[in-house]
Amino acid sequence: MSWTRHLRPQLAELTAYDVPPADPSCARMHANECAEPWPDEVMNAVADAVRRVELGRYPDTSGRRLRALLGARMGCDPARIVLGNGSDEIISTLLTALSGSDGRLVVPTPTFVMYRHSATVIGMPITEVPLGADFELDDEAMRVALQSAALCFLARPNNPTGNLWDAGVIERWFADFEDTVFVIDEAYTDYAPGASMWRPDLPENVVLMSTLSKVGGAALRLGYCVGSPSLAAELDKVRHPYNISATSLAIAEVLLVQADAARNAMLERSRASRSRLCDLLASLPNTSVFPSNSNLVLARLTPANRAPALVAHLHSQGILIKDVSRTPGLEGCVRASVGTGAELDRFEAALRTFSRST
Ligand SMILES: Cc1ncc(COP(=O)(O)O)c(C=O)c1O
């Protein structure tokens, strides 16, 4: 007898999501962060805001002030907005709230791994629908799967493929599957200007989810979703009170109120660096690069064993990218996040020595 008999059986099939700490001298092109630093004036305003935080007090239970700011930007009632400790927490909250029937989670794959992971933890049945050629949605297969779906996560742009699925196809599902909650995960939408599916009159069964993580706020762990007022009220019953720290709330307010110009400049630089990253990867022999609307780029190398070899070679040169070649559908693929200009200089030099050695 041991305490282990009380564990949820499905934990046996999971491994903890873990990213080993990176040597600070490494170019971190493996985690889909925004590599561009904030300018000094924004960091000074952040420091002032942190100094004003009363460390002995609890933060607001639901981040009311930040929700009001987000509501004003999005043109919707802040009561529709729920904050999460990263969108990872929102994903879990949605799954917990919406796993009360025998409805399944439906996700196109490959996609963001935490949808499957968090659904597995709570024992929600999952149907994964493989993406078609060029990683487009398979409308027909999705429609079959959606017959029994309680919840469907759609990362748009998708991670790790970087592409943007057809909004028209998705919008037709909203009407045809009214009993299913569709979550449009727009974590990367700032890298695809004009692509957001947000509108204040989204149908009752649609939730828009986003995060500050990909636009220079990953350290804050601050995600949010916007749904109908009644769904937001149900999510609030599941969410822990005080789930966003006072420091994260204070810093996020600075970023939302005072940092638009700086953020736009950072995004513009990132988009320019993305083109360079695509060109660099495409310069490798026998490599195809998939078009990206995100801050990550997927490339396929042939033969497939060159993918782990490239990742290892870059690692030996102090550059981290992700080997996704063991993911079904991504044989021979690597995923690289957009780095700064200086990081891409290092990347370019390291690619040259890889080309010569393979
Ligand atoms: C599609 C997608 N959604 C959500 C997240 C999680 O974001 P957060 O840092 O807000 O938890 C990620 C992180 O990589 C992601 O790729």
The ligand as a Tripos MOL2 file, in Angstrom:
@<TRIPOS>MOLECULE
LIG
   16    16     1     0     0
SMALL
NO_CHARGES

@<TRIPOS>ATOM
      1 C1         -1.1310   28.7590  -28.7230 C.3       1 LIG1
      2 C2         -0.6980   29.0500  -27.3210 C.ar      1 LIG1
      3 N1         -1.6200   29.3680  -26.4140 N.ar      1 LIG1
      4 C3         -1.2930   29.6330  -25.1400 C.ar      1 LIG1
      5 C4          0.0280   29.5860  -24.7280 C.ar      1 LIG1
      6 C5          0.3460   29.8080  -23.2690 C.3       1 LIG1
      7 O1          0.5470   31.1240  -23.0150 O.3       1 LIG1
      8 P1          0.7140   31.6920  -21.5470 P.3       1 LIG1
      9 O2          2.1420   32.0500  -21.4150 O.co2     1 LIG1
     10 O3         -0.1940   32.8650  -21.4940 O.co2     1 LIG1
     11 O4          0.2990   30.6290  -20.5560 O.co2     1 LIG1
     12 C6          1.0330   29.2720  -25.6340 C.ar      1 LIG1
     13 C7          2.4400   29.2280  -25.1940 C.2       1 LIG1
     14 O5          3.3550   28.9410  -25.8790 O.2       1 LIG1
     15 C8          0.6580   28.9750  -26.9610 C.ar      1 LIG1
     16 O6          1.5680   28.6260  -27.8760 O.3       1 LIG1
@<TRIPOS>BOND
     1     1     2 1
     2     2     3 ar
     3     2    15 ar
     4     3     4 ar
     5     4     5 ar
     6     5     6 1
     7     5    12 ar
     8     6     7 1
     9     7     8 1
    10     8     9 2
    11     8    10 1
    12     8    11 1
    13    12    13 1
    14    12    15 ar
    15    13    14 2
    16    15    16 1
@<TRIPOS>SUBSTRUCTURE
     1 LIG1         1 GROUP 0 **** ****
